[in-house]
Amino acid sequence: MSRVPLRLKLTLAFAGLMALVLTALGGFVYLRFASDLDASLDRNLRTRADDVTALVREADSGLTEAMPTGLRREDESFAQVLDGRGEVVDATPPLGRRPLLDADQLRRTTLGPLTFERYDVLEPGDPVRLLATPVLAEERRLVVVVGASLDDSEEALESLLALFLVGGPVALALASLAGYGVAAAALRPVEAMRRRAAEIGEAEPGRRLPVPAADDEIARLGDTLNAMLARLEAAFDRERTFVSDASHELRTPLAILKTELELALRAGRSPEELREALQSAAEETDRLAQLAEDLLVIARSDQGRLPIRTSSVMLADLLESVRVRFASRAEGRTITVDVPGELRVRADPLQLEQALGNLVDNALRYGEGEVRIEAESTGDRVILRVRDEGEGFPADFAATAFERFTRADTARTRGGSGLGLAIVHAIAEAHGGRAAAAALSEGGAEVSVELPAGAVHGEEGRLPQPVPGTQAESG
């Protein structure tokens, strides 16, 4: 059955159910019709018995002469009068003088009317129904027996059974064909979806499945599949953009590295020139390594597998560690830390330090003046901020600041890769928090990371759902 088409399965199930219904209905009608025939025959027998009883009590002549012609139709109805010893007093043709009751049946009539069937009254095998009624006439105890042939009843039942045997399979076949048509019509939208799905390819990812107008399960299935296709299309676009941007970012340092190595291989280069070329090549190699690490973080965050190993982090120590690490690169600028001494947060210290390091690196690279690293607690949330005193973000940059490969100054070619803020956003989301960027009214830029003060949301190694209000998803 697993290989049988669905519409045929539905048709077989419908045909089986219809067969049961038709059988049950036919059996009910047959039994009810037989019961009605028996009841009608019993009523006629009682009426005839009453008529014969009245004649026996009032008439001096025999049954043959006194009974109406309607009660003397041969092979259809007949009557016989027996005395208390079971001997025939009178009878209608063709019964003759053979009693219709045996001794036991005669005895039972003393208790009341008796109804039974016999097959040897008129012809052998011909069924008749008999009604024996006790009568008291002229101080004699008599028994009036009336009967009628069951041929007509059996013929009617046989005709009804033949009708069922012929009409039932025909009705079942017609119902099955109708069921197959209904199943085919019900599955036609599914087949249309299948054909459209087979046509959708990489070249036309924007096409959608046809959805029927009816608000039913198939329409909801189509809407769900279309929503899934939209998500897949968005993911495909993100991946294609990611590959394109990554290729673009890798091309520049690789080209510079190749140029520096080619220059170093030229004849006549002085040791100082070789040293400068190799130092430049080493810088580009470091940039490539950092870019590869950043791409790995972004890829893991896209797959929901950014590893988070939480512990209780003393923020004063963490922020001071970040300040010391970047102090040598400040080149005369000041990096300050402002954090309550006992403020803690449950987070991954390495990931959190990477996020703050990216923010401080951006502030030193693109900002001006003092760089301030701050932390504060607001209820059950902890907010980390990095501020600078430069020109701030362009007006249209804040909304897309956390998208990957996005730079405020697109003219920079040997600056950052545009992944720093995207990684900050991914780390914040992995901790169940969010990141935000804004230009300060007094000048400068501010990037904040808001985290839950307690345990991280979600299991280790899996990204939780972002909290409401999170900035645009990185990538």
N, C-alpha and C positions, 0 to 999 in steps of 0.2 A: 504493500500500500504506500510505502514511502516514495515510490516512483510514479504513482498515479497522479495526473494533473489535479490541481486544486478544484477546478470547476467540475471534473468528473467525480471527485470525492464528495463534493457538495450534492451533486445529482444523485449519487448512490445513497447518501444519507437521507436525502429527501424521498427517494423512491422507497427505501426501507420503511421510513416513517409512514408514507402514504399506504404502503401495503398493509401495515399493521392497522392503520385507521380504517381502510376499506374492509379488511377482514373482520374487525370488530363491529363495524357498522353493518356489514352484510349479515353477520351472525345475529346481531341484535334484531335487525328487521325480519330475518327468517324466523327466529324464535317467537317474536311478537306476532307475526302473521299466523304462525301455526297455533299460537295460543288463542288468537281471535277466532280462527276457524273452529277450534274445539269449543270455545265458549258459545259461538253462534249455533253449532250443531247441538250442544247441550240444551240451549234454550228451545230449539225446535223440538227436541225429544221431550222436554218437559211439557211443552204445549200439546204435543200429540198424546202424551201420557194422560194429561188432564182430559182431553177430548174422549179418549178411549174409556177412561174411568167413568166419565159421565154417561157414556153409552151403556157400559156394563151395568150401571146402577139403574138405568131407566128403561132400557130397551128389552123387549122379549125376544127379538130376533137375534141371529148371530152377527158376528163382526162383518162377515162377508157382505151381508145385505144391509146392515144398519150404518156402517161407517161411510163417511163421505168419500167420494172418488179421490179427493186429494190425499186421503190417507191410505189408498189402496194401490198406489203406483208401484208396480213390480220393480225390483232391483234398486229401489230408492228408499222406500219406507215400508214398514210392515209392522204387524202387531200380533200378539198372541196372549191368550188368557189361560192361566193355569190354576188348578185348584190346590188345596193345601197338601195334597199328596204328590204334586208335580205332574199330574196328568193334564193333557191339553183339553181345555173346555171349548175353545174356539180359536181360529187363527185366520189370517189373511194369506192369500196365495203369495208366494209359492212355498210357504213353510210346511204345509201338510200337518201331520200329527206328531212330528218329532219335537219334544220339548226343548226350549232354548235354555233352560236352567237345569243344572244338576242338583243333587240333594243338598250339597253345602251352600250353593248360591241361593237355593230356595229357603234354607234355614236363615241365612243372613238377611233376607228381605223382611223377616219379622221385626228387625231392628230399624228399618227405614228404607228409603229408596236406594238402589244399588246400580252403579254405572260401571260397565266393563266393556271390553272388546273381544270379538271372536273372529276366526278366520275360516270357519267351515260352515257358515250358516247358509249362504246362497251358493257359492262355488268354492272349491278348495283354494285357499290362499287369498280369497277376496275378503278384506277387512270390513267389519261392520261395528258400529257402536250401539250398545244395548242399554236400555234404562228399565229396570224392574221396579214396579211400585206396588205395594200391598193395597188391596181394596177389600172393603166389607160390603157385600151386596146380598140382600135377602138372607141375612144372617149366615152367609157363607164367606169364608176367608179365601179370597182369590188373589192372584198376582197378575198384574197387567205388565206385559213386556212389550216395549216398542223399540224399534231399531231403525237405523239408516246406514246406507253404504258410505264408506269413507273414500271411495274412488275419486270423487270430485275434489275432496280436500287434498288427497295425495297428488292428484294431477296438478292442482294449483301450486302446491309446494314444490313439485318437480319443475314446473315452469319457472317459478321464482328462482330456484337453485340454478337452473340452466341460464337464466338471465344474468345471475351473479357471476357464473363461471365464464360467460362470454363477455359481459360488459365490464366485469372487474378488471381483467388484464388490459382491456382497451382503455378504460379510465386511468389505470396505473401508467400505461405507456404515454398517454396524452399528458398526464400530470408530470411524468418524468421529463418529457420534452419541454414542457413549460418550465420546470425547475432548472433544466439545463440552460434554457434561454435567460431566465432570471439571473442565474449564477454568472453566465457570460456577460450579461449587461452590467452586473454589479462589479465584475472584475475588469471591465473595459477601461475605466480610468487608471487602474493599476498597470494595465498593459501599455496605455499611453505614456505613463510615467516611465516605464521600463524602456520604451523605445527612445524617449527623449534623453534618458540617462545614458543610453548607449551612444547617443550622438554627441554628448557633451565631452569635450576634450580639452587639452591644455591650450589649444588655440582659441577656444571660445569658453572661458571659465565663467563668463557672466550669464550664460543661459540658465534658465530655471525649469523645473518640472511643471507640467500643466496640472492645475488644481481644479477639481470639479466645483460647481457653484454650490452644491448642497453642503450644509454644515454637518458633516458626518465623520465617521472614523477615517475614511479614505482622504477626505479633505484635510483633516488634521494631520494625517500622515504626510500628505504632500507639503503642507506648511512647515512641518518639522524638518522634512528632508531639504526643503528650500532654504530654511534657516541654517541647516548644517552646511549646505553648499556655499552659502554666503560666508560662513565662518571659515570654511576651507579656502575660499577664494581670497579672503582677507589674509589668512595665514600664508597662502602661496605668494601673494603680493609682498607680504613682509619678508618672506624668505628670499624672494627674488631681489627685492631692494637691498636686503642685508648682504647678499652675495655681491651685488653690484657695488655697493658702497665699500664693502671689505676689499674687493678687488682694486677699487680706486685708491683706497688708503694704502694698500700694500704696494701698489705700483710705484708711488713716489719714492719711498725709502729704498726700494729695490733698485730703482733707476739711479738714485744718488750713490748707493753703494757700488753699483757696477761702474759708474763713472769714476769714483774715487779709486777703485782698484785698477781700472785701466790707466789712469794717470800715474799711479804708483808703479806700474809696469813699464812705463816709457823710459827709454834710455836717457841718461844725463840728469836724472833727478838727484838733487842734493839730499843728504840725510834729513835735514830739517823738513824739506818738502815731503819726503816719504813718511816722516813721523806725523806731519799734519794730515796727510791722506789717510794713514792708518787710524789716526784718532777720529777723523770724521767717519770712517767706515765703522769704527767701534761704536760711535754714537748712533749711527743708523741701525746697527745691529741691536743695540739696546732698545731703540725705538720699535724695531720689529718684534723683539721679544715681549715688550710691554703690550704692543698691539695684539699679539697672539694671545697673551694672558687675558686682556680685556675682552677679546672676541670669545674666548672660552667661558668667561663669566656670563656674558650676554647669552650665549647659546644655552648654558645650563639654566639660566633664568627663564628662557623661552620654553624649555622642556619641564619646568617646574621642579628642578632638581638642584637648585642652588644650596649647597651644604651649609647648614646653620647648626653650630654647636654652642649652645647658650650656657652662660654662667653669670654670676653676679659681678658686674663691672663697676669699679670705682671710677666715676667719670673724671674726677680731678686728675688721677694718675694717667688716664688714657689721653685726655686733652693735652696734658703737659708733655707726654711722650710724642704726640704729633707736633707740638711746638718745637721741641728740641730737634726732631728729625728734619724740619724744614728751616731751622734758624740759619744754617749755613748757606741756604739759597736765597735768603731774604735780601742780600746785597744792600744793606743799609736800611731796609724797611723793618718795622717792628711787628712782631707777632705777639699778641697778648691773649691770656686765658682768663675767663671770668666764669667760675662755676662754684656753687656751694660745696663746702669741704666734704660733706658726708653724702652727697647725692649719688645714688646708685641706680643702675638699670640692668635688667636681665637681658643679655644680648650676646652675640658672638663677638668677642673683643677684636679678633683679626678682621672680620668683615666690617665692623664699625670703624676701626682705625683706617681701613682702606677707603671707606666712604668719606671720612673727614680729611684724609690725605688728598683725595681727589679735589675736594672743595678748596683746601688751602693751596694746592698746586694751581688751580684755576685762578684763585685770587691773586697769587703772586705773579702769574703769567700774564693775566689780562687786566688786573686791577692796579690801583695805585694806593699809596699811603699805608696807613696802619691796617693790619689784618687782625680781626678780633674773632676768637673762638669762644662761644658762650654756650651755657647749658642752664636750663631752668626746669622746674617741675610745676605742672599745672594739673592738679588732681591726680588722676591715674595715668597721666601722660608725661613724657619727658621730651623736651624740645632742645635740639642742638642747632646752633646757628654759626655760620661763617660769614663775616662781613668784611668789605673793603671800602676804600674811599675813592674809587676810580669813577669813570663815567657811568657805570652801571650798565644794565642790559638795555639793548634797543627796545623800543615800545612793542614791537611785534615778536620779540624773542622769548619772552617769559612763558607764553603758551606752549611753545615747542622746545623749551630748554632741555627737557629730559628725553627727547627723542634721540635715537642713536645717530651718530655721524652728523650732528647738528652743531654748528659754530655760530657765535655771534658775529664774527668777522670772517666771511667766506673767502677773503683774499689771502688768509694765512695758509701757507703751504707746508711750512716746517714747524708748525705749532703742534697742538694736540690732535688726537684722532677724532674728536667729537664723541667719544664714548664715556668720558669721565662722569658727566651728570647722568647718563643712562645707567651706569653702574650704581651710582648713588641711589637712583630710583629703584633699581632691582633689589638692592640690599635693604632699603627701607620697606619695600613690599614683603620681602622674605621674613621680616620681623613683625609683620602685621601693622606696619605704619605707613607713612607717606612722606613725600618730599615736595617742597615748594620753592619757587624762585620769584624774586621781586626786585624791582629797582627802588631804592630808598629816596624819599622826597628830599633829604638833605644831601643827596649825592652818594654814589656807590651802589653796590649790589649786595643782596642778602640771599643766601640759600639756606633753608632750614630742613631738618629731618625730625619728624615727630614719631616717637616710638611709644608703645605701651610700657609702663613702668614695670609691670609684672612679667610673667612667663610669656614666651613667644607664642603666637597663635599658630597652631599647626604642628605636625610631627617633624622631627629632625629629618632633613634631606628632602622635604617637600614644601613647595611654596604655598602659603595660605592665600585666601582670597583678599584682594586689596580692600582697605576700608573705604567707605563712601567719601567722595570728594578728592580721591587721589588724582594727581596730575595725569596728563596724557600718558598712556602706556608706552614705555620705552620700546620703540620699534613697532 
